[in-house]
Amino acid sequence: MSETHGPTQTQNGPDYYEIRIHGHLDEAWVDWFDSMEIVLEASGETRLTGPVADQAALHGLLRKVRDLGMPLLSVGRVMARVDANPTSPPGPSSTHAIIIRITF
C-alpha cells in the first residue's frame, strides 16, 4: 500500500539537498529558488543545493523544476544538519542568499 516517509528535518534543523537539472538556469530564476545555492556547471547542468525544511518543501522545489520544463537529473540529501547552533547552517553563507557560480 502506501509508504510514509519521515520529515527531512533532523533534531537540529533542516537537511540539505542537491537537485541537478539538465540545462542552465539564467538569473531571472534566482528569486524562485530563494534559499538554494545555484551552480551552473560546464557540463551544461545546474546544481541547486540548500536547506529543505521538510518533504512538503522538497516537493515544492521539485514542482518548480517541473514547471521550468527542464529535465530533472537527480535529487539527493547531501547533508543532515548536525551542528549545535541552529542559527549557522552549513551551506550558503545566508539561508536567503543565492549564488550563481559557473564551474569549469
N, C-alpha and C positions, 0 to 999 in steps of 0.2 A: 504494500500500500504506500502511503506517503511517508517520507522520512523527514524528521525535523532536524534542523541544524541550529546549533547554539549561536550566540552572538559572536561578532568578530572582536568584541571588546575583551581585553584581559582585565584583571583586577585593577591595574593602574591606568587604564585608558585604552584608546583605540589601537587596533593593529594597523600596520602599514601594508599597502597593496601595490603591486605593479601591474599595470594594464598596458599591453602592447597592441598597437594597431598598425595596419599597413597604410603607408602614406604619411605625409607631413601635415600637421595642423598649422594654420597660419595664426598670426597674432590676434585676429578677430575673435578666436575661440577661447582666448586666455581666461576671460571672466567666467566662462561657462564651467570651467573645471577649477573653481576657486581655491581649494586648498591643496591642489596637486602640483608637483613639480613636473614640467613638461620638457622632455628632452627629444630633440629631433636628431636622429641618428643617420650616419652616412649611408646606411643600408636602405634608407627610404622608409624606415619605421619611426613611429612616435612612441615614446615610453612615458606613461603617466605614473608617477609614484607619489604616495602620500597617505595621510591618515584616513581611515574609513571607520566611522563610528559604530556601524552595525550592518547587518545583512540588508536592511532596507536601503541604507545609504549606498552600499555596494551595487545593488540592483538599479538604483537611480543613476549611478555613474555608467553602468552598462547600457541603460536605456539611452543616455546621451550619446554614447558611442554608436549605438544602433541608428539613432536619428541622424547622425552625421553621414551615414551611408558608407562608412569606411570599414573594411574587413577587420574583425577582431582576431588577433593572433594568439593572445594568451592572457590569462588572469591568474595571479597568484599572490598569496600572502608572503611578503618578504621579511617582515619583522614584527614580532609581537612586542608591545611596549612593556619594558621590564624595569625602567628606571623608577626610583623612589620619588622623583619630583615631577608630578603631572603637568607642571607649567613649562617644562622644557623638553618637548618631544624630540626624538631623533628625526632626521629628515631635513626638509627645508628650514631655513632659519626662522621663518614665521609660518604659522599654520594658514595664514592668509596670503602669503607670498606665492607668486607663480614665476617660475624661471623657465625661460625658453632658451635652451642651450643646444647648439648643433655640435655633434661629436663626429670626428673623422678618424 
